[in-house]
Amino acid sequence: MDLRRRLACVAGDIGVRRAGVRVNQAGLRGDHDFDPALRPTGSLVPAAVLVPVVLHDDDFGVLLTRRTAHLSAHAGQISFPGGRLETDDAHAAAAALRETEEEIGLPPDQVEVIGRLDTYVTRTGFEVTPIVGLIMPPTALRPDPFEVAEVFEAPLSFLVDPRNRELRAREFEGKLREFWAIPFGEYLIWGATAGMLVNLSEVLLDQ
């Protein structure tokens, strides 16, 4: 799986890939892909996450975090490190790297940024730019105990295999809402994080 070759096209602006997901006319993915009513109506908050791909000899891994249970937004969920853009951030990649260092202690100089995925809009009003970065082990991570309950790694080959994803539904505001989910051992990766992994799968598998 040649990550650099596959993601070379996304260094600037990736074309929207549909592969079973309905994408709105603005060319954005989001929690509203299966239900337009979930798209926020107000102004969106710019944010960025890092999709950290760890280069092992026999396979690639992806670093994921489990958010602490006391956070006001997305508590306890599996996510990529990241957050909102600050005024000092030169661009989305800078924000993703800064937030990653703050959340899990991974210095920016240990990350090789190779591209980006489609912008993802969350129901909670964030417009997220997923930045893909390569990491060469070993890494000495220092998770922030306030935000991060756990950092773990999942095989990239597992996460991007379409056979391992499910389309699930749960009731929200009186209606059944559909979303992507990727069960992995004791973890359930769902929502925005799963949607971004579906996007990554489409890029790498050329769907």
C-alpha positions as CSV (number, residue, x, y, z in Angstrom):
1,M,0.0,0.0,0.0
2,D,1.9,3.1,-1.2
3,L,0.6,5.8,1.0
4,R,2.7,8.6,-0.5
5,R,1.6,7.7,-4.1
6,R,-2.1,7.4,-3.2
7,L,-2.2,10.6,-1.1
8,A,-0.1,12.7,-3.4
9,C,-3.2,14.0,-5.1
10,V,-4.7,15.2,-1.8
11,A,-1.9,17.6,-0.8
12,G,-3.9,20.4,-2.1
13,D,-7.6,19.6,-2.6
14,I,-9.0,16.1,-3.0
15,G,-11.9,15.4,-5.2
16,V,-15.0,14.1,-3.4
17,R,-15.3,10.3,-3.6
18,R,-18.8,9.0,-3.2
19,A,-18.6,5.2,-2.8
20,G,-22.1,4.7,-1.3
21,V,-22.1,8.0,0.6
22,R,-24.3,10.9,-0.5
23,V,-22.3,14.1,-0.6
24,N,-24.0,17.5,-0.6
25,Q,-23.5,20.0,-3.4
26,A,-20.9,22.0,-1.5
27,G,-18.5,18.9,-1.8
28,L,-18.3,18.4,2.0
29,R,-18.7,15.2,3.9
30,G,-20.3,15.2,7.3
31,D,-22.7,13.8,9.8
32,H,-25.4,14.9,7.4
33,D,-24.3,12.5,4.6
34,F,-27.2,10.2,5.4
35,D,-29.6,12.8,6.8
36,P,-29.4,16.5,5.5
37,A,-31.3,17.6,8.6
38,L,-28.1,17.1,10.7
39,R,-26.2,19.7,8.8
40,P,-25.6,22.8,11.0
41,T,-27.4,25.9,9.8
42,G,-25.1,28.5,11.5
43,S,-21.5,29.5,10.9
44,L,-19.0,26.7,11.2
45,V,-15.9,26.6,13.4
46,P,-12.7,25.7,11.5
47,A,-10.9,22.8,13.0
48,A,-8.3,20.2,12.0
49,V,-7.4,16.7,13.1
50,L,-4.3,14.6,12.4
51,V,-4.8,11.1,10.9
52,P,-1.5,9.7,12.3
53,V,-0.3,6.7,10.3
54,V,2.6,4.7,12.0
55,L,5.1,3.0,9.7
56,H,5.9,-0.5,10.9
57,D,8.0,-3.0,9.0
58,D,5.1,-5.5,8.4
59,D,2.1,-3.2,8.4
60,F,0.9,0.3,9.1
61,G,-1.0,1.4,12.1
62,V,-3.2,4.4,13.0
63,L,-3.1,6.2,16.3
64,L,-6.5,6.9,17.9
65,T,-7.5,8.4,21.2
66,R,-10.3,7.8,23.5
67,R,-11.6,11.1,24.9
68,T,-12.2,11.5,28.6
69,A,-15.7,11.0,30.0
70,H,-16.0,14.5,31.5
71,L,-15.6,16.5,28.3
72,S,-18.5,18.6,27.2
73,A,-18.3,17.5,23.6
74,H,-17.9,13.9,22.3
75,A,-17.1,12.6,25.7
76,G,-15.7,9.1,25.7
77,Q,-15.7,8.8,22.0
78,I,-12.8,7.5,19.8
79,S,-11.2,10.3,17.8
80,F,-8.2,11.6,16.0
81,P,-6.1,14.2,17.9
82,G,-7.1,17.7,16.9
83,G,-9.2,20.7,17.6
84,R,-10.2,24.2,16.4
85,L,-7.9,26.5,14.5
86,E,-6.4,29.3,16.6
87,T,-5.4,32.7,15.3
88,D,-1.7,31.8,15.5
89,D,-2.1,28.7,13.3
90,A,-0.8,29.4,9.7
91,H,-3.1,26.7,8.2
92,A,-5.0,23.5,9.0
93,A,-1.9,21.3,9.1
94,A,-0.3,23.6,11.7
95,A,-3.4,23.4,13.9
96,A,-3.5,19.6,13.6
97,L,0.1,19.3,14.6
98,R,-0.2,21.7,17.5
99,E,-3.3,20.0,18.8
100,T,-1.6,16.6,18.5
101,E,1.3,17.7,20.5
102,E,-0.9,19.2,23.1
103,E,-3.2,16.1,23.4
104,I,-0.8,13.2,23.1
105,G,2.7,14.7,23.3
106,L,3.8,13.9,19.8
107,P,6.2,16.6,18.5
108,P,5.5,18.1,15.0
109,D,9.0,17.2,13.8
110,Q,8.1,13.5,14.2
111,V,5.3,13.8,11.7
112,E,5.6,13.9,7.9
113,V,2.5,15.6,6.5
114,I,1.7,14.0,3.2
115,G,-1.8,15.1,2.4
116,R,-5.4,15.8,3.4
117,L,-8.8,14.2,3.1
118,D,-12.2,15.7,2.3
119,T,-13.4,18.4,4.7
120,Y,-15.9,16.9,7.2
121,V,-18.7,18.9,8.8
122,T,-19.9,17.7,12.2
123,R,-23.4,18.0,13.6
124,T,-21.9,20.1,16.4
125,G,-20.8,22.9,14.0
126,F,-17.2,22.1,13.2
127,E,-15.7,22.2,9.7
128,V,-12.9,19.7,10.1
129,T,-9.8,19.3,7.8
130,P,-8.3,15.8,8.2
131,I,-4.5,16.0,7.8
132,V,-2.7,12.7,7.0
133,G,0.8,12.4,8.6
134,L,3.3,9.6,8.7
135,I,5.1,8.7,11.9
136,M,8.2,6.6,12.3
137,P,8.4,4.6,15.5
138,P,9.3,4.5,18.3
139,T,7.3,7.3,19.7
140,A,7.2,8.4,23.4
141,L,3.7,9.7,23.8
142,R,2.5,11.8,26.7
143,P,-1.3,12.0,26.7
144,D,-3.0,15.0,28.4
145,P,-5.0,13.3,31.2
146,F,-7.6,16.1,31.0
147,E,-8.6,15.4,27.4
148,V,-7.3,11.9,26.6
149,A,-8.2,8.8,28.5
150,E,-6.2,6.5,26.3
151,V,-4.1,6.3,23.1
152,F,-4.2,3.1,21.1
153,E,-3.1,1.9,17.7
154,A,-5.2,-0.1,15.2
155,P,-3.9,-1.7,12.0
156,L,-4.5,0.5,9.0
157,S,-5.3,-2.6,6.9
158,F,-8.2,-3.4,9.3
159,L,-9.6,0.1,9.4
160,V,-9.7,0.6,5.7
161,D,-11.1,-2.8,4.8
162,P,-14.8,-2.2,3.7
163,R,-15.8,-5.5,5.3
164,N,-15.0,-4.1,8.7
165,R,-17.4,-1.1,8.5
166,E,-21.1,-1.1,9.3
167,L,-23.9,1.3,8.7
168,R,-25.6,1.7,12.0
169,A,-28.5,3.8,13.3
170,R,-29.6,5.3,16.6
171,E,-32.4,7.6,17.7
172,F,-31.6,11.3,17.9
173,E,-34.2,14.0,18.4
174,G,-36.9,11.5,17.7
175,K,-35.6,10.1,14.5
176,L,-33.3,7.2,13.5
177,R,-30.0,8.7,12.3
178,E,-27.5,6.6,10.2
179,F,-23.7,6.7,10.6
180,W,-20.6,4.7,9.8
181,A,-19.2,2.5,12.6
182,I,-16.0,0.4,12.7
183,P,-16.0,-2.1,15.7
184,F,-12.4,-2.9,16.7
185,G,-12.0,-5.2,19.7
186,E,-13.3,-3.3,22.8
187,Y,-13.6,-0.1,20.8
188,L,-16.3,1.3,18.6
189,I,-15.1,3.9,16.2
190,W,-18.1,5.8,14.8
191,G,-19.4,9.1,13.6
192,A,-16.9,11.6,12.2
193,T,-13.8,9.5,12.9
194,A,-15.3,6.5,11.1
195,G,-16.5,8.8,8.3
196,M,-12.9,10.0,7.8
197,L,-11.6,6.5,7.8
198,V,-14.1,5.6,5.1
199,N,-12.7,8.5,3.1
200,L,-9.2,7.2,3.7
201,S,-10.2,3.8,2.6
202,E,-11.6,5.1,-0.7
203,V,-8.4,7.0,-1.4
204,L,-6.1,4.0,-0.6
205,L,-8.3,1.4,-2.4
206,D,-9.1,3.8,-5.3
207,Q,-12.8,3.3,-5.0
